């Protein structure tokens, strides 16, 4: 053979495979004698999230530890070069390759984010247009993308960049599912049909299948395309039964009505899961909402009491509103066309009475901050800080910088950044962080949103000085209720992490912490496998030195620690 290339000949049964390797790094795979051997049927596989987190650099770096067999129009190519794969016409969205070091399958766009042009989508997500626009303007080189990633500081830089494929197992899949068809015989492609019992059901060529409705007789085959010298060769059919289960409905905004001679007071809560703590209502209003993109076609069945699936329930499409005139719970079930019905879910219990009732005093809300994209607002601006050796190069402009206070009492929670900026914070807007850099939506379909706190975002500030709020009577002085939803994501011990506080610390003398106010915090002990939540409150009883204040604490422990499933060390 001329040149510096090499030829490797493999004999597998009656099949002859010749692999030619050249200088370019790609290897041509030529299959001879297609009629002399049998095409094996494809294997159905399901993607599962990888347990290996990626670093910032991996978000934009093409992998070198993968190999891929794919069709380039004139024959099959086996390559480990992302640039060559894309240049010769690979389909980044559909193709799946094998990561040799990790022994798992990953999609081409995950293996080759830079060559496939999906780096910006990984850094910014699919919905952040401002981030994506800025990213594409800086994507002339790999190094510029890395610098952009560091400056923009998206929290999904530490998310997983690949998945592993596991064999298909019959089970009920919630809402929809994605399946990959892997051809076993080199050089073959795959086709599938969603209804294998119907001759009229069309065959679709592809290896990535998205299923949103139950397929009791899904079928797939592998085939070797016909050539000038041979006809198409088909495998036997792979048959699988797929059950798609409708996601259960969500209970939305609930209102508790209290009627009096002065009118009707509506206590409103963000979700039925809010704690009513025995509050009695004259009547209550509950919303039931279908989940998912197909929610407008989802039928909801509901009733006021805890019922079984055989009971008669009222029906609505997409959304339902229930007015409770009697004490009890709301039971609801969702059913999407072509899918199995969801499990029946129950709301909490409501206490309803026709007699006169009174609102509990503590139910007045002084501050309510819902960390959502809709609540982001405002700007925070300050000039350069040159005090105490601070060497900032940029004035501070954070937009948006606030989370709206839905109660309208204490005011917004404001992101102000560090007092002396450096690194990502000391970049010109819009490349410095904003409140949007740390806001994220849950990916599990629960519609939850939240704000990430860490080294770059350590706090939001509501009031720098509580004296005016206290003088105006805006702060509680006798009874106090604090509610916060939070998650913990750490693989190590954490001695102290604050959640929310209105507190000033005094000296610590003889093991006693002096100070005023209150705080809610948590800590993680890796050795004890424990998460500790601590509520500290300054009271007159704890004040042993007049004017110094003093804290009493209430501690709750969770074991095993949060999160219960930890990454391997």
VENJO-V635934 format. One record per backbone hydrogen bond with DSSP energy under -0.5 kcal/mol. CO is the residue of the C=O (numbers start at 0). NH is the residue of the N-H. E is the energy in kcal/mol with one decimal. If there is no record, write none. Layout:
CO | NH | E
CO | NH | E
This chain:
5 | 20 | -2.8
7 | 9 | -0.5
7 | 18 | -3.3
9 | 11 | -0.5
9 | 16 | -2.9
10 | 12 | -0.6
11 | 14 | -2.4
14 | 11 | -2.4
14 | 16 | -0.5
15 | 31 | -1.9
16 | 9 | -3.4
16 | 18 | -0.5
17 | 19 | -0.6
17 | 29 | -2.3
18 | 7 | -2.8
18 | 20 | -0.5
19 | 27 | -2.1
20 | 5 | -2.2
21 | 24 | -1.0
25 | 21 | -1.4
26 | 77 | -2.9
27 | 19 | -2.2
27 | 29 | -0.6
28 | 75 | -0.9
29 | 17 | -2.0
29 | 31 | -0.5
31 | 15 | -0.9
32 | 35 | -1.5
33 | 36 | -0.8
42 | 181 | -2.6
43 | 167 | -2.2
44 | 179 | -2.8
45 | 165 | -2.8
47 | 163 | -2.8
50 | 52 | -0.7
54 | 58 | -0.6
55 | 58 | -1.2
56 | 59 | -1.2
56 | 60 | -1.3
64 | 99 | -2.1
64 | 100 | -0.7
66 | 97 | -2.7
67 | 69 | -0.6
67 | 78 | -1.8
69 | 71 | -0.5
69 | 76 | -3.0
74 | 71 | -2.3
75 | 28 | -2.5
76 | 69 | -2.1
76 | 78 | -0.6
77 | 26 | -1.7
78 | 67 | -1.6
79 | 81 | -0.6
80 | 84 | -2.4
81 | 85 | -2.4
82 | 86 | -2.4
83 | 87 | -2.0
84 | 89 | -2.0
85 | 88 | -1.6
89 | 91 | -1.0
90 | 94 | -2.5
91 | 108 | -1.5
94 | 107 | -2.5
96 | 98 | -0.5
96 | 105 | -2.7
97 | 66 | -2.3
97 | 99 | -0.8
98 | 102 | -1.7
98 | 103 | -1.1
103 | 98 | -3.2
105 | 96 | -3.1
106 | 109 | -0.6
106 | 110 | -2.1
107 | 111 | -2.6
109 | 112 | -0.5
110 | 62 | -3.4
111 | 115 | -2.8
112 | 117 | -1.7
112 | 118 | -1.2
113 | 116 | -0.7
117 | 121 | -1.7
118 | 122 | -2.3
119 | 123 | -2.7
120 | 124 | -2.1
123 | 127 | -0.6
126 | 128 | -1.3
127 | 131 | -2.2
128 | 132 | -2.7
129 | 133 | -2.0
130 | 134 | -2.5
131 | 135 | -2.6
132 | 136 | -1.5
133 | 137 | -0.6
134 | 137 | -1.3
135 | 138 | -0.7
137 | 140 | -0.6
140 | 144 | -1.6
141 | 145 | -2.1
142 | 146 | -2.4
143 | 147 | -2.3
144 | 148 | -2.5
145 | 149 | -2.2
146 | 150 | -2.2
147 | 151 | -3.1
148 | 152 | -1.8
148 | 153 | -0.5
153 | 156 | -1.6
154 | 157 | -1.5
155 | 158 | -1.4
158 | 53 | -1.0
161 | 49 | -1.3
163 | 47 | -2.9
165 | 45 | -3.2
170 | 172 | -0.5
170 | 242 | -0.8
172 | 174 | -0.6
172 | 244 | -3.9
173 | 175 | -2.1
176 | 210 | -2.9
177 | 46 | -0.7
178 | 208 | -3.3
179 | 44 | -2.8
179 | 181 | -0.7
180 | 182 | -0.6
181 | 42 | -2.3
184 | 187 | -1.6
188 | 222 | -2.4
189 | 205 | -2.1
190 | 220 | -2.3
191 | 203 | -3.2
192 | 218 | -2.3
194 | 197 | -1.1
196 | 198 | -0.5
197 | 200 | -0.8
203 | 191 | -2.2
206 | 180 | -2.9
206 | 208 | -0.6
208 | 178 | -2.8
208 | 210 | -0.5
210 | 176 | -2.2
214 | 217 | -0.9
214 | 241 | -2.9
216 | 195 | -3.4
217 | 239 | -2.3
218 | 192 | -2.3
219 | 237 | -3.5
220 | 190 | -2.5
221 | 234 | -2.5
222 | 188 | -2.5
222 | 224 | -0.6
223 | 232 | -1.9
229 | 226 | -2.3
232 | 223 | -2.6
236 | 238 | -0.6
237 | 219 | -1.6
239 | 217 | -1.9
239 | 241 | -0.5
240 | 242 | -0.5
241 | 214 | -2.2
241 | 243 | -0.6
242 | 172 | -3.0
242 | 244 | -0.6
243 | 339 | -2.6
244 | 174 | -3.3
249 | 251 | -0.6
249 | 288 | -3.1
250 | 271 | -0.6
252 | 286 | -0.8
253 | 268 | -2.4
254 | 256 | -0.6
254 | 284 | -2.5
255 | 266 | -2.9
256 | 258 | -0.5
256 | 281 | -3.1
256 | 282 | -0.9
257 | 264 | -3.1
259 | 262 | -1.6
262 | 259 | -2.3
262 | 264 | -0.5
263 | 265 | -0.5
264 | 257 | -2.6
264 | 266 | -0.7
265 | 267 | -0.7
266 | 255 | -2.7
268 | 253 | -1.3
268 | 270 | -1.6
270 | 273 | -1.6
273 | 275 | -0.7
275 | 278 | -1.5
278 | 350 | -0.6
280 | 352 | -2.8
282 | 256 | -2.9
283 | 323 | -3.4
284 | 254 | -2.2
285 | 321 | -3.1
286 | 251 | -3.4
287 | 319 | -2.5
288 | 249 | -3.3
291 | 294 | -1.3
293 | 296 | -1.6
294 | 297 | -0.8
297 | 317 | -3.1
298 | 334 | -2.2
299 | 315 | -2.0
300 | 332 | -2.5
301 | 313 | -2.2
302 | 330 | -2.6
303 | 328 | -0.5
304 | 306 | -0.6
307 | 310 | -1.5
313 | 301 | -2.2
315 | 299 | -3.6
315 | 317 | -0.5
316 | 318 | -1.5
317 | 289 | -2.6
319 | 287 | -3.2
321 | 285 | -2.6
321 | 323 | -0.6
322 | 324 | -0.6
323 | 283 | -1.7
327 | 349 | -3.0
329 | 346 | -2.2
330 | 302 | -2.2
331 | 344 | -2.6
332 | 300 | -3.0
333 | 341 | -3.2
334 | 298 | -2.7
335 | 338 | -2.4
337 | 213 | -2.5
339 | 245 | -2.7
344 | 331 | -2.3
349 | 327 | -2.1
349 | 351 | -0.7
350 | 280 | -2.8
351 | 326 | -0.5
359 | 362 | -1.7
360 | 363 | -1.3
363 | 365 | -0.5
365 | 409 | -1.4
367 | 369 | -0.6
367 | 405 | -3.0
368 | 370 | -0.7
369 | 371 | -1.9
371 | 374 | -0.8
372 | 375 | -1.0
374 | 403 | -2.4
376 | 400 | -1.2
376 | 401 | -2.7
377 | 399 | -0.8
377 | 400 | -1.1
379 | 397 | -2.6
381 | 395 | -2.1
383 | 385 | -0.6
384 | 391 | -0.8
385 | 388 | -0.7
386 | 389 | -1.9
394 | 396 | -0.5
395 | 381 | -1.9
396 | 398 | -0.6
397 | 379 | -2.2
399 | 434 | -2.5
400 | 414 | -3.4
401 | 376 | -1.8
402 | 412 | -2.1
403 | 369 | -0.6
403 | 405 | -0.8
404 | 407 | -1.1
411 | 413 | -0.5
412 | 402 | -2.1
413 | 415 | -0.7
413 | 460 | -2.7
421 | 424 | -1.4
422 | 425 | -1.1
423 | 426 | -0.9
427 | 430 | -2.0
433 | 436 | -1.2
434 | 437 | -1.1
434 | 438 | -0.5
436 | 154 | -0.8
437 | 451 | -2.5
439 | 449 | -2.4
447 | 441 | -3.2
449 | 439 | -2.5
456 | 453 | -1.9
460 | 413 | -2.6
465 | 469 | -2.7
466 | 470 | -2.5
467 | 471 | -1.9
468 | 473 | -2.6
468 | 474 | -0.6
469 | 472 | -1.3
483 | 485 | -0.5
493 | 523 | -2.6
496 | 521 | -2.5
499 | 519 | -2.6
501 | 517 | -1.5
503 | 515 | -2.5
506 | 508 | -0.6
506 | 513 | -2.3
508 | 511 | -2.1
510 | 512 | -0.5
511 | 508 | -2.2
511 | 513 | -0.6
512 | 550 | -1.5
513 | 505 | -3.2
514 | 549 | -0.7
515 | 503 | -2.4
516 | 537 | -2.8
517 | 501 | -2.4
518 | 535 | -2.7
519 | 498 | -2.4
519 | 499 | -1.5
520 | 533 | -2.8
521 | 496 | -2.2
522 | 531 | -2.7
523 | 493 | -2.8
523 | 525 | -0.6
524 | 528 | -0.8
524 | 529 | -2.1
529 | 524 | -3.1
530 | 557 | -3.0
531 | 522 | -2.1
532 | 555 | -3.0
533 | 520 | -2.4
533 | 535 | -0.5
534 | 553 | -2.6
535 | 518 | -2.2
536 | 551 | -2.6
538 | 541 | -0.6
539 | 542 | -1.0
541 | 543 | -1.1
543 | 545 | -0.5
544 | 547 | -2.2
544 | 548 | -0.6
547 | 514 | -0.6
549 | 538 | -1.3
551 | 536 | -2.7
553 | 534 | -2.9
555 | 532 | -3.1
557 | 530 | -2.7
563 | 565 | -0.7
